[in-house]
Amino acid sequence: MLKIIIEKVSRSENFQIPKYHSENSSGLDIVADIKDPVNLNQNEIFLVPTGIRLKIPRGYEGQVRPRSGLALNHGITILNSPGTIDSDYRGEVKVILINHFSKKFTIKPKMRIGQIVFAPIVKVQLQLGDVNIFETKRSSKGFGSTGLE
């Protein structure tokens, strides 16, 4: 099991360490480390502090992802999803939430607002050359070209 060092930087009484909420969860749920509720109107963006800093080992990244229940039931998602936390970043982890619904949404202290999944990174070396677009059946056809069924 990969070990990640986590530091509490919260000044809030609402601090919670990220945790898995089921045995087979891929991501650790992270919570809003805010003192008071924050109202998010339609199309409004808010940078939510989490009260944590991470020391991610070289060769890994943290991916901040939305929670499906917030997206489906409230239209709340992470604007730059997935948000990448590089192994050399040492600042507080914050989550950019946006409200896509027409109704106001209230972010409450200790509310689970996202999840972090840790993944290995593969470094590549790019090499200039010709890409044969006729080598595959899809070729250079873009979005939706493989159909719905």
C-alpha positions in Angstrom: 0.0 0.0 0.0 1.3 3.5 -1.0 1.8 5.8 2.0 1.1 9.5 1.6 2.1 12.1 4.2 -0.8 14.4 5.0 -0.5 17.6 7.0 -3.3 19.5 8.7 -3.2 23.2 7.8 -6.8 23.8 8.8 -7.7 26.6 11.2 -11.3 25.3 11.3 -13.0 23.2 13.9 -14.5 21.3 11.0 -11.3 19.6 9.9 -11.6 16.0 8.8 -8.9 13.8 7.3 -9.9 12.3 3.9 -11.2 8.8 4.2 -12.6 5.9 2.1 -16.3 5.4 2.7 -16.6 1.8 1.6 -14.2 -1.1 1.4 -13.8 -0.9 -2.4 -13.8 2.9 -2.8 -11.2 4.1 -5.3 -11.1 7.6 -3.9 -10.8 9.2 -0.5 -13.6 11.6 0.1 -12.5 15.1 1.0 -14.6 17.7 2.8 -15.1 21.4 2.8 -12.9 22.9 5.5 -15.0 26.1 5.9 -16.3 27.8 9.0 -19.7 28.9 7.7 -21.9 27.7 4.9 -21.3 29.1 1.4 -24.2 29.7 -1.1 -23.4 28.9 -4.7 -25.8 30.3 -7.2 -26.3 29.1 -10.8 -23.0 29.1 -12.8 -21.1 30.4 -9.7 -17.6 29.1 -8.9 -16.1 28.7 -5.5 -12.6 27.6 -4.4 -13.2 25.3 -1.5 -10.4 24.8 1.0 -9.8 21.3 2.4 -7.5 22.0 5.2 -4.8 19.6 4.0 -1.4 19.5 2.3 0.0 16.3 0.8 3.4 14.9 0.2 2.8 12.7 -2.8 5.8 10.4 -3.7 7.6 11.1 -7.0 6.1 9.0 -9.8 2.5 9.5 -8.5 -0.2 12.1 -8.7 -3.4 12.9 -6.9 -6.5 13.3 -9.0 -9.3 15.4 -7.5 -12.6 14.1 -8.9 -16.3 15.0 -8.5 -18.7 13.1 -6.4 -21.4 11.5 -8.6 -24.3 12.2 -6.1 -23.5 16.0 -6.0 -23.4 16.0 -9.8 -26.6 14.1 -10.4 -28.8 15.5 -7.6 -27.5 19.0 -7.4 -25.6 19.9 -10.6 -22.4 20.5 -8.5 -19.1 19.4 -10.1 -15.4 20.1 -10.2 -14.6 22.6 -12.9 -11.2 21.3 -13.9 -12.0 17.6 -13.4 -9.9 15.7 -12.7 -7.8 18.3 -11.0 -4.2 17.1 -10.8 -2.0 17.4 -7.6 1.6 17.0 -8.7 4.1 15.3 -6.5 6.1 18.6 -6.1 3.1 20.7 -5.0 3.1 21.4 -1.3 0.2 24.0 -0.9 -3.2 23.4 0.5 -5.4 21.2 -1.6 -8.4 23.2 -2.8 -11.4 22.2 -5.0 -13.0 24.4 -7.7 -16.7 23.7 -7.5 -19.3 25.0 -9.9 -23.1 25.0 -9.7 -24.7 24.0 -13.1 -28.3 23.9 -11.7 -30.7 26.8 -11.7 -31.2 26.5 -7.9 -28.9 27.8 -5.3 -26.7 25.2 -3.6 -25.3 25.5 -0.1 -21.8 24.1 0.7 -21.8 23.2 4.3 -18.9 22.8 6.7 -17.7 19.1 6.7 -19.6 18.4 3.5 -18.0 15.8 1.2 -17.2 17.8 -1.9 -14.9 15.6 -3.9 -12.6 12.6 -3.9 -8.9 12.0 -4.3 -7.6 9.1 -6.3 -3.8 8.4 -6.4 -2.3 7.0 -9.5 1.1 6.3 -11.0 2.5 8.5 -13.7 4.0 7.3 -16.9 6.6 9.6 -18.4 6.9 9.5 -22.2 9.4 10.8 -24.7 7.8 12.4 -27.8 9.4 11.8 -31.1 8.5 13.7 -34.3 7.4 11.6 -37.2 4.5 10.8 -39.5 1.2 9.5 -38.1 -0.5 7.2 -40.5 -4.2 8.2 -40.2 -5.3 5.3 -42.4 -3.7 2.7 -40.1 -6.9 2.3 -38.0 -10.6 1.9 -38.9 -11.4 5.1 -37.0 -8.7 7.1 -38.7 -9.0 10.8 -37.9 -12.7 10.8 -37.2 -13.4 12.6 -34.0 -16.0 13.1 -31.4 -18.9 10.6 -31.6 -17.4 8.8 -34.6 -17.7 5.3 -33.0 -21.5 5.8 -32.4 -23.8 5.2 -29.5 -24.4 1.4 -29.7 
